Amino acid sequence: REAADLTREEIFHLMHEKQLLSDYYYALALKQLSTRAYIKYEGDSLVILPKGKRYVSFIRNRLPFLLKVEFHLQLHDHILAVSEGRESYQEVVCVFYQA
């Protein structure tokens, strides 16, 4: 099939299968962190700026579940289930806020 004929869900599933989704979101996150002055690039390294350090401190103190790998893996599975029509987004929001 041509790419133009694929549904949004099929594209999402294909990207997930090929492990492109993780790389895309990782790159997007780094771009946003850099744009918002949380980090900066120095050669091949990333440097956390003072604003970024305050952000990390806030997350650690107020929203520690966001730093748990298990939470992200479960959330990823829920998002995939929503994209495939096996769950509603309302259920996923409830799971997120119960964490």
C-alpha positions as CSV (number, residue, x, y, z in Angstrom):
1,R,0.0,0.0,0.0
2,E,1.0,3.6,-0.6
3,A,1.8,5.7,2.5
4,A,-1.0,8.1,1.6
5,D,-3.5,5.3,1.9
6,L,-2.6,4.4,5.5
7,T,-4.7,5.5,8.4
8,R,-3.3,7.5,11.3
9,E,-3.5,4.4,13.4
10,E,-1.7,2.3,10.8
11,I,1.1,4.8,10.6
12,F,1.4,5.0,14.4
13,H,1.5,1.2,14.6
14,L,4.1,1.0,11.8
15,M,6.3,3.6,13.5
16,H,6.0,1.7,16.7
17,E,7.0,-1.6,15.1
18,K,10.0,0.0,13.4
19,Q,11.0,1.7,16.7
20,L,10.9,5.1,15.0
21,L,8.4,6.6,17.4
22,S,10.7,6.6,20.4
23,D,13.5,8.3,18.4
24,Y,11.0,10.9,17.1
25,Y,9.7,11.8,20.5
26,Y,13.2,11.8,22.0
27,A,14.4,14.2,19.3
28,L,11.3,16.4,19.7
29,A,11.7,16.5,23.5
30,L,15.4,17.6,23.2
31,K,14.4,20.3,20.7
32,Q,11.8,21.6,23.1
33,L,14.1,21.5,26.1
34,S,16.7,23.4,24.1
35,T,14.2,26.0,22.8
36,R,12.9,26.6,26.3
37,A,16.5,27.0,27.7
38,Y,16.4,24.0,29.9
39,I,19.5,22.5,28.2
40,K,22.1,23.6,25.7
41,Y,24.4,21.7,23.3
42,E,28.2,22.0,23.8
43,G,29.9,19.9,21.2
44,D,28.6,16.4,21.6
45,S,27.3,17.0,25.1
46,L,24.1,18.3,26.6
47,V,24.4,20.7,29.5
48,I,21.6,21.3,32.0
49,L,21.0,25.0,32.5
50,P,19.9,26.5,35.8
51,K,16.3,26.7,34.5
52,G,16.5,22.9,33.7
53,K,17.9,22.1,37.1
54,R,15.0,23.9,38.8
55,Y,12.6,21.9,36.5
56,V,14.2,18.6,37.4
57,S,14.0,19.5,41.1
58,F,10.3,20.3,40.8
59,I,9.6,17.0,39.1
60,R,11.5,15.0,41.7
61,N,9.8,16.8,44.6
62,R,6.2,17.2,43.2
63,L,5.7,14.6,40.5
64,P,8.2,11.7,41.2
65,F,6.1,9.1,39.3
66,L,7.1,10.8,36.0
67,L,10.6,9.6,36.6
68,K,9.6,5.9,37.0
69,V,10.3,3.8,33.9
70,E,7.5,1.4,34.7
71,F,5.0,4.3,34.6
72,H,6.2,5.4,31.1
73,L,6.1,1.9,29.8
74,Q,2.5,1.4,31.1
75,L,1.4,4.8,29.7
76,H,3.0,3.9,26.3
77,D,1.0,0.7,26.2
78,H,-2.2,2.6,27.0
79,I,-1.5,5.2,24.3
80,L,-0.9,2.4,21.8
81,A,-4.2,0.8,22.9
82,V,-6.0,4.1,22.3
83,S,-4.5,4.4,18.8
84,E,-5.7,0.8,18.1
85,G,-9.2,1.5,19.5
86,R,-8.8,-1.0,22.4
87,E,-9.1,1.8,25.0
88,S,-10.7,5.2,25.2
89,Y,-8.5,8.2,25.9
90,Q,-10.7,8.9,29.0
91,E,-9.5,5.7,30.5
92,V,-5.8,6.7,29.9
93,V,-6.3,10.1,31.4
94,C,-7.8,8.4,34.5
95,V,-4.8,6.1,34.8
96,F,-2.4,9.0,34.4
97,Y,-4.0,11.0,37.2
98,Q,-4.2,8.0,39.5
99,A,-0.4,7.5,39.3
